[in-house]
Amino acid sequence: MSERRALVVGATGQLGPAICRHLRSLGFGLVLAARRPDPLTRLARGLRARALPWDITRDPALLLDLAGPVTLLVNAAVRRPLASDVEDPWSPEGLRRLLEVNAVAPARLVRAFAAQLTEPGLAVLLTEEEPPLSAYAASIAALETMGPALSEGYPLCGVRFVSQTRGPKVNPARTAALVEALVLGLGG
Ligand SMILES: NC(=O)c1ccc[n+]([C@@H]2O[C@H](COP(=O)([O-])OP(=O)(O)OC[C@H]3O[C@@H](n4cnc5c(N)ncnc54)[C@H](OP(=O)(O)O)[C@@H]3O)[C@@H](O)[C@H]2O)c1
């Protein structure tokens, strides 16, 4: 049987590495993406994975072309307003950036992922449960409202959200286990 392959975007954050390690232990070949090449290359090296330095707002079809066929997509990329941000998140530009990274780009990525499937596949989108009312929360909600409609026209593609509350109880291994439970439903 050929190796199952997964693309993990936002692989280098707080939760991404634990998910990647879990997927590797399940036998997935991994392609990892995030913007900063150094942490990405370090993570990929330890997992015998491919590293693709990538901004999620770029053309998703090109990313999938470079990644090669994958049956699992995990998106853990997120833009959160930082204390150091000078930009008002509710300004047109601030809001546009949040929506672009947290809603528009993941939605386009799922559509491109679904379009390349030739066997059943799954898109897992990490989100945050009950984020404090903010422009950030609005951008998360925008993606969630698209939900399963993201795979419209692509019956081979499942779409699932893994949502947790941010806080001291968040445990990357637990998130990875939630992703694993969904992945096991993929079979193979
Ligand atoms: N950590 C928690 O406590 C927690 C709790 C509940 C839910 N969640 C959810 O889980 C997901 C992951 O959270 P996290 O805490 O792991 O996030 P994080 O630590 O902020 O990491 C974000 C990841 O996304 C990448 N990234 C950011 N902007 C990107 C872009 N434009 N293009 C490509 N990659 C980009 C970052 O790498 P680069 O900067 O190099 O691009 C990094 O790998 C989010 O959806 C979050 O809401 C997290």
The ligand as a MOL file (V3000), in Angstrom:
LIG
                    3D

  0  0  0     0  0            999 V3000
M  V30 BEGIN CTAB
M  V30 COUNTS 48 52 0 0 0
M  V30 BEGIN ATOM
M  V30 1 N -2.6530 27.3310 21.2920 0
M  V30 2 C -3.8490 27.3080 21.9100 0
M  V30 3 O -3.9560 27.4030 23.1340 0
M  V30 4 C -5.1130 27.1420 21.1010 0
M  V30 5 C -6.3100 26.9490 21.7870 0
M  V30 6 C -7.4780 26.7800 21.0780 0
M  V30 7 C -7.4540 26.8080 19.6900 0
M  V30 8 N -6.2820 27.0000 19.0180 0 CHG=1
M  V30 9 C -6.3150 27.0620 17.5590 0
M  V30 10 O -5.3770 26.1670 16.9810 0
M  V30 11 C -4.8110 26.7550 15.8120 0
M  V30 12 C -3.2880 26.8200 15.9780 0
M  V30 13 O -3.0230 27.6080 17.1150 0
M  V30 14 P -1.5480 27.8220 17.6660 0
M  V30 15 O -1.6880 28.3310 19.0370 0
M  V30 16 O -0.7240 26.6010 17.3780 0 CHG=-1
M  V30 17 O -1.0820 29.0310 16.7230 0
M  V30 18 P 0.3220 29.7520 16.7520 0
M  V30 19 O 1.1790 29.2230 17.8280 0
M  V30 20 O 0.0510 31.2040 16.6600 0
M  V30 21 O 0.9790 29.2570 15.3650 0
M  V30 22 C 0.4450 29.6680 14.1370 0
M  V30 23 C 1.1060 28.8810 13.0280 0
M  V30 24 O 0.6190 29.3960 11.8000 0
M  V30 25 C 1.7180 29.8890 11.0200 0
M  V30 26 N 1.2240 31.0420 10.2870 0
M  V30 27 C 0.8090 32.2360 10.7650 0
M  V30 28 N 0.4400 33.0260 9.7660 0
M  V30 29 C 0.6010 32.3030 8.6220 0
M  V30 30 C 0.4130 32.5820 7.2560 0
M  V30 31 N -0.0230 33.7710 6.8270 0
M  V30 32 N 0.6810 31.6210 6.3460 0
M  V30 33 C 1.1540 30.4130 6.7520 0
M  V30 34 N 1.3550 30.0910 8.0340 0
M  V30 35 C 1.0950 31.0380 8.9570 0
M  V30 36 C 2.8270 30.2020 12.0310 0
M  V30 37 O 4.1210 30.1290 11.4690 0
M  V30 38 P 4.7720 31.3920 10.7210 0
M  V30 39 O 4.5910 32.5780 11.6280 0
M  V30 40 O 6.1930 31.0000 10.4780 0
M  V30 41 O 4.0300 31.5270 9.4310 0
M  V30 42 C 2.6190 29.0260 12.9800 0
M  V30 43 O 3.1700 27.8490 12.4150 0
M  V30 44 C -5.4620 28.1240 15.6600 0
M  V30 45 O -6.5540 28.0220 14.7830 0
M  V30 46 C -5.9080 28.4370 17.0560 0
M  V30 47 O -6.9970 29.3310 17.0770 0
M  V30 48 C -5.1070 27.1670 19.6960 0
M  V30 END ATOM
M  V30 BEGIN BOND
M  V30 1 1 1 2
M  V30 2 2 2 3
M  V30 3 1 2 4
M  V30 4 1 4 5
M  V30 5 2 4 48
M  V30 6 2 5 6
M  V30 7 1 6 7
M  V30 8 2 7 8
M  V30 9 1 8 9
M  V30 10 1 8 48
M  V30 11 1 9 10
M  V30 12 1 9 46
M  V30 13 1 10 11
M  V30 14 1 11 12
M  V30 15 1 11 44
M  V30 16 1 12 13
M  V30 17 1 13 14
M  V30 18 2 14 15
M  V30 19 1 14 16
M  V30 20 1 14 17
M  V30 21 1 17 18
M  V30 22 2 18 19
M  V30 23 1 18 20
M  V30 24 1 18 21
M  V30 25 1 21 22
M  V30 26 1 22 23
M  V30 27 1 23 24
M  V30 28 1 23 42
M  V30 29 1 24 25
M  V30 30 1 25 26
M  V30 31 1 25 36
M  V30 32 1 26 27
M  V30 33 1 26 35
M  V30 34 2 27 28
M  V30 35 1 28 29
M  V30 36 1 29 30
M  V30 37 2 29 35
M  V30 38 1 30 31
M  V30 39 2 30 32
M  V30 40 1 32 33
M  V30 41 2 33 34
M  V30 42 1 34 35
M  V30 43 1 36 37
M  V30 44 1 36 42
M  V30 45 1 37 38
M  V30 46 2 38 39
M  V30 47 1 38 40
M  V30 48 1 38 41
M  V30 49 1 42 43
M  V30 50 1 44 45
M  V30 51 1 44 46
M  V30 52 1 46 47
M  V30 END BOND
M  V30 END CTAB
M  END
